[in-house]
């Protein structure tokens, strides 16, 4: 199984448009890249992925996107299913799209009153 490139379109309220996040899945882990920033997780023999930093959430918050708690684990669940041949490359992309549709829906539902303006 070779590496695969996946993309996620995430709406950024900060910039008013969709940004593209690039994800690379390999047998040993995954990388997430957005512009000049990136995050990495590697497979651990003790079970699952170990994220090297908190950069994924930081990247998203920089775009005024507040992902669900445990977003790293949820992406790890997708990676694990792909790594264990439960999902084809195309299915992994479809499931990633479905997951980020959920995040985009949550972002679109953020409070829009003056009180919350500038917080989200």
C-alpha positions in Angstrom: 0.0 0.0 0.0 1.5 3.3 -1.1 0.8 6.7 0.3 -2.3 8.6 -0.7 -3.0 12.3 -1.0 -6.4 13.5 0.3 -7.8 17.0 0.4 -10.3 18.7 2.7 -12.1 21.9 1.9 -12.7 23.8 5.1 -14.6 27.1 5.3 -12.7 29.8 7.0 -14.9 32.5 8.6 -11.7 34.5 9.1 -11.0 34.8 5.4 -14.6 34.2 4.0 -13.7 31.3 1.7 -12.8 27.6 1.7 -9.2 26.7 2.4 -7.6 23.4 1.2 -6.0 21.2 3.8 -3.8 18.5 2.3 -3.6 15.1 4.1 -1.0 12.4 3.2 -1.7 9.0 4.6 1.1 6.4 4.7 1.4 3.1 6.5 3.5 4.8 9.2 1.2 7.7 9.9 -0.2 10.9 8.3 0.7 14.5 7.6 -1.7 17.5 7.4 -0.6 20.6 5.6 -2.2 23.9 5.2 -0.2 26.6 3.5 3.1 26.9 5.3 1.9 25.1 8.4 1.7 21.3 9.0 1.1 18.6 11.6 2.2 15.0 11.8 1.1 11.8 13.5 3.0 8.6 13.5 1.9 5.0 14.3 2.7 3.8 17.7 3.1 0.1 18.6 1.3 0.9 21.8 -1.8 1.6 19.8 -3.0 4.2 17.4 -1.5 7.4 16.3 0.7 9.8 18.3 0.4 13.4 17.2 3.7 15.2 17.4 2.1 18.6 18.4 -1.1 20.4 18.8 -0.6 22.1 15.4 -3.7 20.7 13.7 -6.2 22.4 16.1 -4.0 25.5 16.1 -4.1 25.7 12.3 -7.8 25.4 12.2 -8.4 27.9 15.0 -6.2 30.4 13.1 -8.8 30.2 10.4 -11.6 30.7 13.0 -12.6 27.1 12.7 -13.3 25.4 16.0 -13.2 21.6 15.4 -14.8 19.1 17.7 -12.8 17.9 20.7 -10.8 14.9 19.7 -10.5 15.9 16.0 -7.1 14.2 15.9 -8.6 10.9 17.1 -11.4 11.1 14.5 -8.9 11.7 11.7 -6.9 8.8 13.2 -9.9 6.6 13.0 -10.2 7.3 9.3 -6.5 6.7 8.8 -6.7 3.4 10.8 -9.5 2.1 8.6 -7.6 3.0 5.5 -4.4 1.4 6.8 -6.3 -1.8 7.7 -7.8 -2.0 4.1 -11.3 -1.3 5.4 -11.5 1.7 3.1 -10.2 2.1 -0.4 -8.4 5.3 -1.3 -11.6 6.7 -2.9 -13.7 5.7 0.2 -11.1 7.4 2.5 -11.6 10.6 0.5 -15.4 10.3 0.6 -15.3 9.8 4.4 -12.9 12.7 4.9 -15.3 14.9 2.8 -18.2 13.7 5.0 -16.3 14.5 8.2 -15.3 18.0 7.0 -18.9 18.6 5.8 -19.8 18.2 9.5 -17.1 20.6 10.6 -18.2 23.1 8.0 -21.8 22.8 9.1 -20.7 23.4 12.7 -18.8 26.4 11.6 -21.8 27.8 9.6 -24.0 27.4 12.7 -21.7 29.5 14.9 -23.4 32.4 16.8 -23.6 35.5 14.7 -24.7 38.1 17.3 -22.6 41.1 18.1 -21.7 39.5 21.4 -19.9 36.6 19.6 -18.6 38.6 16.7 -14.8 38.4 16.7 -14.8 35.4 19.1 -15.6 32.7 16.5 
